[in-house]
Amino acid sequence: MDIPIQILVTGLTMGSMYALAAVGLSLIFGTLGMFNMAHGMFMTVGAYVVFSLASSLGLPMIGAVLVAMLTGALVGILTHLLIVRFMLTGTDFTTNVIVATAGLAILMEDVTLKMFGGYPYQQTVGVSGTFRIGGVVVSLQSLVILVVAMVCIGAVAWLLLKTRFGRAIRATAMNRDAARLMGVRTNTVFLQVMALAGALAGVAGLMISTVATLSPQMGGDPLLKAFVICVVAGLGNVWGAGVCAFGLALLEAAIGFYFGVRFGFPAMLILVIAVLIWRPQGLFGKEKVVRL
Amino acid sequence: MSQNVKTSRRGFLRGTGGVAAGSAAMLAGLNSAAQAQSGEPIVIGCPAPMTGAVAADGLEFRNGLQMAADEINAVGGILGHPVQPVFVDTESRGDDIVIQASQRLIDRDNASALITGYNLETGTAMHDVVADAGIIGMHAMTVAVHDELVMSDPDRYWGIFQYDPPETMYGTGLLQFLKQLEDDGQFTPPNRKLAIVTGPGTYSVNIANALRDDAADFGYEVSLYETVVVPVTDWGPTLAKLRSDPPGVIAVTHFYASDQAQLMNQFMNNPTNSLMYLQYGASLGAFRDIAGDNSVGVLYSTVIGALQDEIGTAFADAYRERFGATASPNSGGQTYTAMHAYAIAAALAGGPGEPYEEDQNRLVADRLKQLIYRSPVGTMRIKPDTQSAFAYPTETNDPSLGMPHIFSQIKDKDRDGVLIAPAPYDVGSFEMPPWMES
């Protein structure tokens, strides 16, 4: 009985971090039609800013989460104001913005490297202690990660589904021109989406850094996993990204235990290929009908 | 712990201390004889992983090389020419980046030699760049593939040296060490199961395979052979396997300090009654920095690490004084050793050659092959056929003629592990880890 519990604990912990990363990435893609290659660096910056403040001032976990969110949101806003908004109306936006955000990621990584060096720091914020479920010892930090992810994703879901702000985002995601004709300020919506996704990324970075270590490259692996999750869910499908994050993390943990850890990520990639063949629009995506 | 080596520890260390002091004096003597002060600088290129997964090591490689260069310049450089190190970050990435970095150091910076610790490449990325340019290359990749390549074409690879033994020594060395602990009555494993956790790289896998292949000869049964992916964020599935069938010994050959530290942090939430051996990574200050109290009790080994004798301690103290309390002389000592050995060899050869001055650089290579250099990491003596360093005690039972495969145990999170084997370098003895039942 302990083995399924351990798989569940690992899957939920990893799934929480994947979900925080994937939901933000999906939100941006769904609204702006943009794959944000700098999303991993949004996570990294969030983690490093918390590390700096916590090292000098000392921060409780709740304060750290807020700082990470604010940092991520600020980075998202600046990215939009300084780069994305100038490209939105241009031709080949989808391709150009991938190149631009990839360049931004390299720049941000180099700046982080200059400021902090390559030394693998331990995140100073974290919750110590354990509790037991059956024979499995679970760290309190894993529980914190799960709770933070649930609260953040729940808040995003509430924002999107229950507020005027969310309705504007959904309208813009469905049809940008129609939304604008109906009075939605789409440029403001884009800015808000970048801030929201950035905030989620900042928290994701903080949570990842509490169980791994800080390094300027720490966002690379989560970005890759988040991208895989978004493709499986259907690019731009926020709800699907959240569900798939937990599903794939549980699958990865189970494969890791029963077949070997090295087969976990390859299994995810095989699933992507299968999904792209079977349902190119993703598990939660809807087919687009084009009337001629 | 004593090994089957009949050496008077104190007498041996006294003797080698004189050798180390003599090496700097030798270089100074050669320099004053040359009477060629204020010459053109000699560029030493260092392609090292100063960012990314193994940056903790790469930064130390840079520090060690810089410290050695400063010491050499303080006694007049190499025959009056100051040494000028140039560093290029290889970002903890593979062959392509290491080759580009090495080529750039030769073409742009005119490097007479490339000296590094290790890079995350397949083990021979630097070799052809060095061979084509006709210069000297010195690395501590710690790979058997270096030996194979050099032996396959010695006339081409005359200039590339692995200044430590290959990784295969780790496997046999660990099993011999465990046997010695058992023979001495210091450790009785709770059972004869050995769990091996390796990373995906050839280096880690070769060590793991050597362990697996020889385990039965030492009475161990391999109960788990697990390959993890990099980076390891959650050790949950691996730990679940270990906990479902607790082994007497856990040997982790995935050597990244930060991943090993996270393993200990997660292992200590619910430890099994197992001896924990972490290959190499735990020798770094970053490991203790991240794992904190969870690092205490861990065993680690390295085939190239700072000794805790007169020479090694003097180096470690000076190194920490310069680079901070968390600096790691274990890895800084590698490039430090190589730089000093190169400087002596180049001075004895009448000076280094520039790129494509093969005849002069061949003279330097010849001096390196003949050199027996006692450094803070032990004796560097190059095998003529493989151009790797001899290993002690696996390949020679004379500690003055081989680089020691040292085993250490962390007893204080704020200090380097205590060196517990082999004799005559041991300064402490094995203690049961705090999580194990005595």
Interface residues (C-beta under 8 A of the other chain):
Chain A: D2 I3 Q6 I7 V9 T10 T13 M14 M17 L113 G117 G118 Y119 P120 Q122 T130 V136 V137 S139 I208 V211 A212 T213 S215 P216 Q217 D221 A253 G256 F257 G260 V261 R262 G264 F265
Chain B: M50 T51 G52 A53 A55 A56 G58 L59 S92 P200 E226 T227 V228 V229 P231 V232 T233 D234 G236 P237 T238 L239 A240 K241 R243 S244 A257 S258 A261 Q262 Q266 N269 N270 A286 D289 I290 G292
